[in-house]
Amino acid sequence: MIGGTKRIELTPETILQRITAYDIFRFYVPDKNWSVNHSINSPFRKDRSPSFMIGNRGGTLFFIDYADGNTRGDCFQFVKTLYGLTSINDVLLLIDRDFGLGLAGESTNTAVYKQIVAEYKQPEELGKRYCNIQVTPRAFNHEELAYWNEYHQSLQDLRDNNIFALNKVFMNKQLFTFKPTELKFGYYYDGHWKIYRPFAEKMYKWVPNNVPITTMEGLGNLSPDKDAFINKSKKDHMVVKKIIEPSCAVQNEGLACFSEENVTYLKTHSRRQILSFDSDAPGVTNSQQITKIFDFDYMNVPREYLKEGIKDWAELARVKGMSTVEKIFKEKGLL
């Protein structure tokens, strides 16, 4: 038998087996009064107003510096940026040493992390309930109306679907800052808000957002003697329901949207359930998974349009017109 201790590789995963991302942020963020989803002054420079936040996305912590769209990432990227380190390995070595994890075999104070994390409580939940969003709306301007007109939506359509132009957004009673020229809209859902930024990177398109993942809209359009067309977004829903009245929408393409209550309602208030996600590989995979679990049918935008970058109904309507969407629905026997 070979003696000795088995060497554990130093990776982000092995570090997070011992401490959490919250522990890392708490240890290294200079302002010790920070909390999840609250804006504070940036640790990277001196600023006059809060422009930095540690938020959560699906229970995963990330940081973002709103004054610099390129400064963002997970807890390891934060440490790398804060100390100007050149590689992720340098980051891992620093965390390993400071917390006394002993993974690299260089720590003289092994297991000090147990003492560090015992001094405070972990957040009970890194969920959306920690995020209170307040919005002051204003009138739509020409650019905003022009954006929605491309998707065949009028000002009345926006009002009917609880879409608002934004004056100010407050998250947990602190002003949430955006780039001055950034296009943005507020989606209102019965006391909750989802801020939609069409041209932001994917991870920031719907930030901030405290809408429960199981929230559905358009359920009142369904009828037991008609098929229910289930869209993956509000915009798709708005386009589709101009052609197919029994249209509804979930919050995204995830399985978590389909609570037992939602599935029961869909089954009892429609003849057949037709799921429609994006026609790209992730959308098809998610469609297949969910339809198999709940015995739904699915119908995505024909894949022939992918070569033009079109993967959902809203974009198809914008590029090819509503007549093209209607033509496909007729071909599929939905009209």
Buried (B, 14 or more C-beta within 10 A) or exposed (E): EEEEEEEBEBEBEBBBEBBBBBBBBBBBBEEEEBEBBBBBBBBBEEBEEBBBBBBBBEEEBBBBBBBEEEBBBBBBBBBBBBEEBEEBEBBBBBBBBBBBBBBBEEBEEEEBBEEBBEEEEEBEEBBBEBBBBEBEBEEBEEEBBEBBEEBBBEBEBBEEBBBBBBEEBBBBEBEBBBEEEBBBBBBBBEEBBBBBBEEBEEEBBBBBBBBBBBBBBBBEBBEEEBBBBBBBBBBBBBBBBBBBEBBBBBBBBBEEBBBEEBBEBBBEBBEBBBBBBBBBEEBBEBBEEBBEEBEBEBBBBEEEBBEEEBBBBBBBBBEBEBEBBBEBBEEEEBE
